[in-house]
Amino acid sequence: MRIVLAVTLTLAILPCAGRPQEPERMRTPAEMMAAMEADLHGRAEVYGSAATAMRNALLNGTPTERNQAIQESLHLPDPPRPPVISGTVSAATLRHAVPKAAVKAHERARKLFASGKVSDSARELEKAVALDPEFAEAQENLGALYLKLGRPGEAEAHIRRAIELNPSSSLAHSDLSAVQLLAGDLKGAERSARRALQLSGGNDWARFLLGATLLLNPATYSEGLQNLEQASRSVPAARQTLEALQIR
């Protein structure tokens, strides 16, 4: 059983007052943009200056300002990313026999994480990958855990290694997208999120990251909103982001 971890885009500047009702249908880009404009020009004072600044940065800011707005709203969450998405495993991963000691370290890590002992969990995962550098699941989980601990630079190496070992892991590609988004590599983040969705169209975590990335480019802003709308079916942060932008 894998440890389920990753960063989540959420707007801490706004309180979350429960889960918003699901819409009867997905809004068109024109409808979403119209709702955004109405909020910006008619009701922005209701939501506070910080929220207004965020919306203005995303809509009208320079590329640097938009990227900064997104990065400032990234944080390491509880609960973590959505549940594991069923996907394929590479033949090499299936053939690889993981040493028992590495398996035990990985299982200890899972139990420690479940009990809230995140740093101890990371240490056990470090043991697992030291014992078996080709243990794809441990590599992926260690990368995701480093993300949670605010160590994206270290996370990237393990996530990339996990992708080398199991290129079919949709979650590994979406975690790489999260690392790249944190680093401001928007092209890389978009590419990795799209690859994750190719591998699993039900990976709403990847769809959320794709939406967040596309918001930063005026040319793809509407597509970003559409992806956030779709991701909102299972990713609370997508709902919170749309709520903050007053699109829903």
Order of alpha helices (4+ residues) and beta strands (2+ residues): beta-alpha-alpha-alpha-beta-alpha-alpha-alpha-alpha-alpha-alpha-alpha-alpha-alpha-alpha
